[in-house]
Amino acid sequence: MDSNNKKQTLLKNLPGVDHILEIAQAQPFFENIPKTVVVPAIRSVIEDLRTGILDGSLDITENSLSDTQVFEEVKKRAREAMTPKLLRTINATGVIVHTNLGRSLLADAAVENLTAISNRYSNLEFDLSEGKRGSRYSCVEDILCEISGAEAGMVVNNNAGAVLLCRDNRQGTKSNCIKGRAC
């Protein structure tokens, strides 16, 4: 069998996405893995096999294309996709911030409160006293004003946001950034 015929035979033997998805849905391993993770994993495996067949970069046999072999590779990729990317590290740099090892550590009480609130619904943008939509900043504004002596306060998630707010304030312009609009 010449090279082109072998490639054509291997390409014909590639399983379809739906076929592998059907196999995956019957496996307990995939019970808690969203379809939005499984389908891209299947497509990725099949595309890699197709590319390997066409360019000859992989040693692919008909056995390599069996449901079992393809399924095991899909399982491996789905497991990788579901593995958290952030891992605990040890900061041995001697520098507390600006190490690219995450941010300053939160106090245990803050972490406990975040855990208790974040795994349930909360009043993040709901004013319980008024019974209507509120502002996500209201829960920290009083604390910021007390600490800083400012008239108003807002939390931003990075230095760029803070610089933008300070820049607008320094120029004496009223910022629309607070309401999420472009400045």
C-alpha positions in Angstrom: 0.0 0.0 0.0 1.5 3.3 -1.0 1.8 6.3 1.3 -1.3 8.2 -0.1 -3.5 5.1 0.2 -2.3 4.5 3.7 -3.1 8.2 4.6 -6.6 7.9 3.1 -7.3 4.7 5.0 -6.2 6.2 8.3 -8.2 9.4 7.6 -11.3 7.3 7.0 -10.8 5.5 10.3 -10.7 8.7 12.3 -13.7 8.5 14.7 -16.2 11.3 14.6 -16.6 13.9 17.4 -20.2 12.7 18.0 -19.1 9.1 18.3 -16.4 9.8 20.9 -18.8 12.2 22.8 -21.3 9.4 23.0 -18.7 7.1 24.5 -17.6 9.9 26.9 -21.1 10.6 28.1 -21.5 6.9 29.2 -18.4 7.0 31.3 -18.4 8.0 35.0 -15.2 9.9 34.6 -17.0 12.6 32.6 -20.0 13.0 34.9 -18.8 16.3 36.4 -16.9 17.6 33.3 -18.9 20.1 31.3 -19.6 19.4 27.7 -17.8 22.7 26.9 -14.6 21.0 28.1 -15.2 17.5 26.6 -16.1 18.6 23.0 -13.0 20.8 22.5 -10.8 18.0 24.0 -12.3 15.5 21.5 -11.9 18.0 18.6 -8.3 18.7 19.6 -7.4 15.0 19.7 -9.0 14.3 16.4 -7.4 17.3 14.8 -3.9 16.3 16.1 -4.4 12.8 14.7 -5.6 14.2 11.3 -2.5 16.5 11.2 -0.2 13.7 12.2 -1.6 11.5 9.4 -1.3 14.2 6.8 2.1 15.4 7.5 3.5 12.1 8.7 4.8 13.6 11.9 3.3 10.9 14.1 3.6 7.1 13.9 -0.1 6.5 13.5 -1.6 3.0 13.0 -5.1 1.8 12.7 -4.8 0.7 16.3 -3.9 4.3 17.3 -7.3 5.3 16.0 -9.3 2.8 18.0 -12.1 4.2 20.2 -10.1 3.1 23.3 -6.9 4.9 22.2 -8.7 8.1 21.2 -10.9 8.0 24.2 -7.9 7.7 26.6 -6.2 10.8 25.0 -9.5 12.7 25.2 -9.7 11.7 28.9 -6.1 12.9 29.4 -6.8 16.3 27.8 -10.1 16.8 29.7 -8.3 16.0 33.0 -5.6 18.6 32.1 -8.3 21.2 31.2 -10.0 20.7 34.5 -6.9 20.8 36.6 -6.6 24.2 38.4 -3.8 26.3 36.9 -3.1 28.3 40.0 -1.0 26.4 42.5 0.3 27.2 45.9 4.0 28.2 45.9 6.5 29.2 48.4 7.8 32.8 48.2 11.5 32.5 49.1 12.4 35.7 47.2 12.6 37.8 50.3 10.2 40.3 48.6 6.6 40.4 49.8 4.9 42.0 46.8 5.7 42.4 43.1 7.2 38.9 42.9 4.7 37.6 40.3 3.8 35.0 42.9 0.3 36.3 43.4 -0.8 39.1 45.6 -0.4 40.0 49.2 -1.8 37.3 51.5 -5.3 37.8 52.8 -6.0 37.4 56.5 -7.6 34.1 57.5 -10.8 35.8 58.6 -11.1 37.5 55.2 -10.6 34.2 53.4 -13.2 32.5 55.7 -15.7 35.3 55.0 -15.0 35.1 51.2 -15.6 31.4 51.2 -18.8 31.7 53.2 -20.2 34.4 50.9 -18.8 33.3 47.5 -20.4 29.8 47.5 -23.9 31.2 47.9 -25.9 34.1 46.6 -25.1 37.4 48.2 -26.2 41.1 48.2 -23.2 42.2 46.1 -25.3 44.5 44.0 -28.5 44.5 46.0 -29.5 47.1 48.7 -31.3 45.0 51.3 -32.6 48.1 53.2 -34.2 49.5 50.0 -35.2 46.1 48.5 -33.7 47.0 45.0 -30.6 47.1 43.0 -27.7 48.7 44.8 -24.0 49.3 44.1 -21.2 46.8 44.5 -19.1 49.6 46.0 -21.4 50.4 48.9 -20.1 47.6 51.1 -16.6 49.0 51.2 -17.1 52.8 50.7 -17.8 53.6 54.4 -14.6 51.7 55.4 -12.5 53.4 52.8 -13.8 56.9 53.8 -13.1 56.2 57.5 -9.6 55.0 56.8 -8.7 57.7 54.3 -10.8 60.6 55.4 -12.1 60.9 51.9 -15.6 62.0 50.9 -16.1 58.9 48.7 -14.3 55.7 48.0 -14.1 52.9 45.5 -12.2 49.7 45.1 -10.5 48.8 41.8 -8.8 45.6 41.1 -5.4 46.8 39.9 -3.1 49.8 39.8 -4.1 50.8 36.3 -7.7 51.4 37.5 -6.4 53.4 40.4 -4.1 55.5 38.1 -7.0 56.1 35.8 -9.3 57.4 38.6 -6.5 59.5 40.0 -5.7 61.0 36.6 -9.3 62.0 36.1 -9.5 63.5 39.5 -6.2 65.5 39.1 -7.4 66.9 35.8 -10.6 68.1 37.5 -12.9 66.2 35.2 -15.9 64.2 36.2 -15.1 60.6 35.4 -17.7 58.4 33.8 -15.5 55.4 34.6 -17.3 54.7 37.8 -20.4 53.8 35.8 -18.5 51.5 33.5 -18.5 53.9 30.5 -15.5 54.9 28.5 -13.6 58.0 29.8 
